[in-house]
Amino acid sequence: MTHAFAIAYDWLYDTWTPDQRALLRQAMVEKGLKPALELYRARSSWTRARHNWNQVCNGGIGLGALALAEEEPELAGEILEAALKSLQLAMAEFAPDGAWQEGPGYWQYGTSYNVILLAGLQTALGADFGLSAINGFGATGLFPIYLTGPLGRTFNYADGGDQAIRAPQMFWLARRFNQPVYAWFERQAAAPNALDLLWSDPRGAGPAASGLPPDKYFRGAEVALLRSEWENPQALFVGFKAGDNKANHSHLDLGSFVFDALGARWALDLGADNYNLPGYFGGQRFHYYRLRAEGHNTLVLNPGTGPDQNPAAAARLIRFESQPAKAFAIADLTPAYQKGVRKAWRGIALLGRNQVLVQDEIQSPQPVELWWFMHTPASIVMAGDGRAATLQQAGGQVRAEILSPAEASFQIREAQPLPSSPHPERQANNENVRKLAIHLAGITDCRLAVRLVPMPRNETPAVEPPKITALSEW
């Protein structure tokens, strides 16, 4: 609210009457700046956070201080000094490559306020005091570009939807870091706003003409993006993550992926549930299906009533390669399933740029129960032996095939909790979504390989299945 009042006060200053200006100033000082100053002095709450709260609160309060700096110099000065110090905590999270652990939705939200404050500092004081030079920030415009698939839908991990990102700050970033492709991205937005007019940059061609590689590994968030080509709505696209379950807004989604092809999304992330559900940001968070591993396109090992991945686990992508005929990433998910599991690796490969291989390797000294899940809006037609299934929707068909082990077969399940999982009331019912599932029991050493092959116009797979080798040999 301080941000909104600051814009109104500053941009329309000559329009307000003296009484109106006084009312706006009083509101900003008493209801915004002074309460914020107490938090700055106590170093509490969002002033020490490293996620979007820091950017949003510092952005709004900082802009209010800039708007009133002439009338309230001592108050504004102390707040600006504190805001510039605090904001560095969140901006350090862009290192080393511009990624954001809270996902693309909160990237948009946090960077919008972040950039607004930097722009305000530049126009009011002539400098941003080195903030925009913080490691990784200049590259952060690549993050929404790569996380956006060929349909304009994002790889929406964590608490977020998959809708297209509209980010006027991409124009500002394009100018500040001389990256015209950032401006190209924002010009694709269907609903421009006032900041687009203010910062608009006509430069820039698309990613292909700009020379961006089709694949990208973001080390800051442990996310890999693979695609067959840029700027083709029929292209294949895979978003795959390891990451940190402790990150703000995280779900238990280590190892999850999304998959686009033929103008449709075949493997989707359900996104957030209702923030107003009891304990959504507290003790019941991982009781809700959409926030559990079983609510994502990943593995569940030894399901039970508790969290189905370790909420404190962090997993790395231990290998990433991008070659014309093969691009892949491998995640070591062992920390997510550390109870009794010696090894849990997942690799996802885009082979020949025309098929996807999802391969898991599990080793455990004790027998393990395994569930493999893929959420899809498509209808599913099962082959007679259950070793293959055909997914159908408007974009065409995708054939899913189990290549290993011989005893595995597909099931079709509703996007609902397992019987052994918590079943809290009022959570989303996930209608119109199904799960392609595989269930294996009593395994100690398993290599599970599934390939996904797009098939336009009812064609049969024209590509031979790959030879299955150990992930260590990829």
Stockholm file with secondary structure:
# STOCKHOLM 1.0

chainA/1-474         MTHAFAIAYDWLYDTWTPDQRALLRQAMVEKGLKPALELYRARSSWTRARHNWNQVCNGGIGLGALALAEEEPELAGEILEAALKSLQLAMAEFAPDGAWQEGPGYWQYGTSYNVILLAGLQTALGADFGLSAINGFGATGLFPIYLTGPLGRTFNYADGGDQAIRAPQMFWLARRFNQPVYAWFERQAAAPNALDLLWSDPRGAGPAASGLPPDKYFRGAEVALLRSEWENPQALFVGFKAGDNKANHSHLDLGSFVFDALGARWALDLGADNYNLPGYFGGQRFHYYRLRAEGHNTLVLNPGTGPDQNPAAAARLIRFESQPAKAFAIADLTPAYQKGVRKAWRGIALLGRNQVLVQDEIQSPQPVELWWFMHTPASIVMAGDGRAATLQQAGGQVRAEILSPAEASFQIREAQPLPSSPHPERQANNENVRKLAIHLAGITDCRLAVRLVPMPRNETPAVEPPKITALSEW
#=GR chainA/1-474 SS CHHHHHHHHHHTTTTSCHHHHHHHHHHHIIIIIHHHHHHHHHTCGGGGCCSHHHHHHHHHHHHHHHHTTTTSHHHHHHHHHHHHHHHHHHHGGGTTTSCCTTHHHHHHHHHHHHHHHHHHHHHHHSCCTTGGGSTTGGGTTHHHHHHBCTTSCBCCCSSCCCSCCCCTHHHHHHHHHTCHHHHHHHHTCSSCCHHHHHHCCCCCCCTTTTTCCSCEEETTTTEEEEESCSSCTTCCEEEEECEETTSTTCCSCTTCEEEEETTEEEECCCCCCCTTSTTTTTTTGGGSGGGSGGGSSSEEESCCSSCSSCTTCEEEEEEEEEETTEEEEEEECGGGGTTTCSEEEEEEEEETTTEEEEEEEEEEEEEEEEEEEEEESSEEEECTTSSEEEEEETTEEEEEEEEECTTCCEEEEESSCCTTSCCCTTCCCCTTCEEEEEEEEEEEEEEEEEEEEEEGGGCCCCSCCCCCCCGGGC
#=GC SS_cons         CHHHHHHHHHHTTTTSCHHHHHHHHHHHIIIIIHHHHHHHHHTCGGGGCCSHHHHHHHHHHHHHHHHTTTTSHHHHHHHHHHHHHHHHHHHGGGTTTSCCTTHHHHHHHHHHHHHHHHHHHHHHHSCCTTGGGSTTGGGTTHHHHHHBCTTSCBCCCSSCCCSCCCCTHHHHHHHHHTCHHHHHHHHTCSSCCHHHHHHCCCCCCCTTTTTCCSCEEETTTTEEEEESCSSCTTCCEEEEECEETTSTTCCSCTTCEEEEETTEEEECCCCCCCTTSTTTTTTTGGGSGGGSGGGSSSEEESCCSSCSSCTTCEEEEEEEEEETTEEEEEEECGGGGTTTCSEEEEEEEEETTTEEEEEEEEEEEEEEEEEEEEEESSEEEECTTSSEEEEEETTEEEEEEEEECTTCCEEEEESSCCTTSCCCTTCCCCTTCEEEEEEEEEEEEEEEEEEEEEEGGGCCCCSCCCCCCCGGGC
//
